[in-house]
Amino acid sequence: MDGILPLWKEKGLTSHDCVMKVRKILQTKKVGHTGTLDPEVEGVLPLCIGEATKIVPYLLNTSKTYRATALLGYATDTEDHTGMKKDIKEVASALPTEKIEQALASFEGEITQQVPLYSAVKINGKRLYEYARNAIPVERPYRQIYIHNIRFLSTTYDHVNNEQQIEFDVTCSKGTYIRTLCVDLGKMLGFPAHMLQLIRIASADFYKSDTITLNKLQLLKNENQKIPLLSMDKGLKHLDKLEVDEETKRKVLYGQKLPKPDKLPKTDFFRMVFDNQLLAIYQFHDNHKEIKPARVFRLDDRK
């Protein structure tokens, strides 16, 4: 059983919980996830099964798409709805859509984020959330991340609590903290804010329509039905592709270095394909003078 299982992770489970449950259902130890989701977040979580675990490193840096809801009116110490309320400032009247759209658009491209205090990033061997829980002051690092696209969806004004919700979709690079994006959006609009809700609606080329729930997976297994695994190649669509001929195919399968191709791939790692069959993942070598294998697949690995 080899391939990619695009799981729909439900709230309340960690990514590790999902891996353990799938291992038990499919009765295999070879299960790996391609990027964590917080327990309070639901959404697309591609899992690599069997031989597909070999491509996990090439899936970790893929872009992700989220549907987020920011709430303006107060901040929290965790930057999401699970934290303690602080910095209250009522939204006296609804902010106009045009102003919100302009603020969101300003985040597109490369931006700098400060890592949240409640995160697993390590400083001097200790995770930031450990500093937070022990009330130890610490300097949080900054990161460069990339927002590929951000799109306003809707806004709702609460006349009772003088708060405003803003819903938007965002496609971003690895390492982006959406709760921090919500906080920074609030700052740009002049109000303390936090992330109220988050759903991952896509991961690389996997979408909600591709996914299966744990309950459905268990049902299929109980009924001895086919498990809907997707090919490894589908998980690598973000890597450029080089089509090779029969002679080059043999060299690729033997893991040989090859001359620089006439048409250079645009990605650092790229797929070597013969007749729609994934043979290997290659990379540049010797200052782009040659290309060499990063991962060669056996014939029965290419499912």
Buried (B, 14 or more C-beta within 10 A) or exposed (E): BBBBBBBBBBEEBBBEBBBEBBBEBBEBEBBBBBBBBBBBBBBBBBBBBBBBBBBBBBBEBBBBBBBBBBBBBBBBBBBBBBBEEEBEBEBEEBBEEEEBBEBBEBBBEEBEBBBBBBBEBEBEEEBBBBBBEEEEEBEBEEBEBBBBEBBBEEBEBBEEEBBBBBBBBBBBBEEBBBBBBBBBBBEBBEBBBBBBBBBBBBBBBBEBEBBBEBEEBBEBBEEEEEBBBBBBBBBBEBBBBBEBEEEBBEBBBEEEEBEBEEEEBEBEBBBBBBEEEBBBBBBBBEEEEEBBBBBBBEEEBBB
